[in-house]
Amino acid sequence: MQAKSARRNDCLTGREEYPTIARGKMQPPDQPTIVSGEATHWCERRVARHRHRDAAEHRTLLDRVTLPTLLSACAFARIDTDATSAGWTTLGNRACARDNAHDEQPSMLRSQRMDTSERPSTLRHTEAYYHLVLERMIPKAEPAFEAPEMQERVWGRRWGVENDVGRLRLCVVHRPGDEMLTVQPEGHYDPTIGAYIDEENQWYWRDSNPPDLTRMQAEHDALVTALRAEGVEVVSVDCPPRDPHAVFTRDMAVAVKGGAVVCRLGLVGRHPQAGRRGEEAFITRLLAELGMPILHTIHGTGLLEGGSVCWLNDSTVAVGMSYRQNEAGVRQLEAVLAEQGVRLVRVPLPGYALHLDGACVMVDYDKALINLTRLPYWFLDLLRELDIQPIHVWPTEPQAVNCLAVRPARVIMPAGCPRTRERLEAAGIETVEIPYDEIFKNGGGIHCSTLPLIRDP
């Protein structure tokens, strides 16, 4: 029996064919080798030569040469092959046929084969099986993540924005509430600047009188009513309990094609719940509840607030650079936009100006309302390059720039800016006015108080 076994094992070391297949390279391989038709034909020749030795067991020698054994022999011999998946399929088909034949043989022979545990008798137990299955599973990179069909398939609807003027479908607001009680008049009024301010907990109120919460809520309710009258779906976000500036939801995130970038706000109070740092967690929870993809969260030492981001068109975004936005934060947004083929332009803001929406807001695809006193000289050249017509706010009405386009050529703007309204209407822009004076004392306007999540292209 030992001699017979040796003769059978000799099929892997036959003197006639083995040197041809191995090509004289008897050393371990650097790379895995795939079994080719050459190796298969070699095995078949050995099978034909020794077929008579297996007649008693009704098996061919090919059954004795398991696929792992054949792979090991070919790999050790460094067989240089040009095999394709067809080679795997040939061996796999033969293995399957062999398994079917085995099922019809006597149970005694079947049990004898099972005892030979080092020789897998099915294709599933071979390395080839793994590749044979997965070669049919073809991944698809396209359509892109942002493509409407992929958005609807995976996320249930098309998310994000790619301009600042398409019809507004969904936006986030925060109604002023008990957090405004943080603005305590006692000991915080600074007559030199005419404002209440708390540097320790990072809040301010730009007036000599404390906040009128009832009036603030009435103004905010009027904004929500105007939005809904335009067909906008409005959702609310909560905030840290000592954050009086949370009404300005624009700063919490930036909507881009297919999803959102969660910002990292700059103001950090001494108390863990004071300042604007912490709004990020609330907007993240809301976006998750809505099912909106979060493409990125500003991290590390990055600072970015959404009020300083303006879509000039579907391929150009301007970001106002100030002490509320730093290079580390803007680079992260730039990387997200670059994946979508969108250019980011850095616009330096003067002095301690906060955000770009105090200087430029798009009111139509080709028109922008601007406050030139807060923009560099070359910004007008950029607008001309993009075929965008600038509409200048009236010099005594700078707050008018902080308006919101609800659809192309239609904006909600603060009341009390008649000269600017005239200029807008002369340029073909429809206006809806609402009072917003009390909230404006808190440091922002209508644009600041809305975070668009979905706009039409």
Secondary structure, DSSP 8 states (H G I E B T S, - for coil): -HHHHHHHHGGGS-TTTHHHHHTT--S--SS-----HHHHHHHHHHHHHHGGGGGGGT--HHHHS-HHHHHHHHHHTT------HHHHHHHHHHHHHHHHHHHTS-HHHHHHHHH-TTS--SGGGSHHHHHHHHTT------S-TTSHHHHHHHHSS--B-SSSSS-EEEEEE----GGGGG---TTTEETTTTEEEETTTTEEE-SSS---HHHHHHHHHHHHHHHHHTT-EEEE----TB-TTTT-GGGGEEEEBTEEEE-B---B-SSTTBBSTTHHHHHHHHHHHHT--EEEE--TT--B-GGGEEEEETTEEEEEEBTTB-HHHHHHHHHHHHHTT-EEEEEE--TT---GGGTEEEEETTEEEE-GGGS-THHHHHHHHTT-EEEE--TT-GGGGS-EEEETTEEEEESS-HHHHHHHHHTT-EEEEE--HHHHTTT--TTTT-EEEEE--
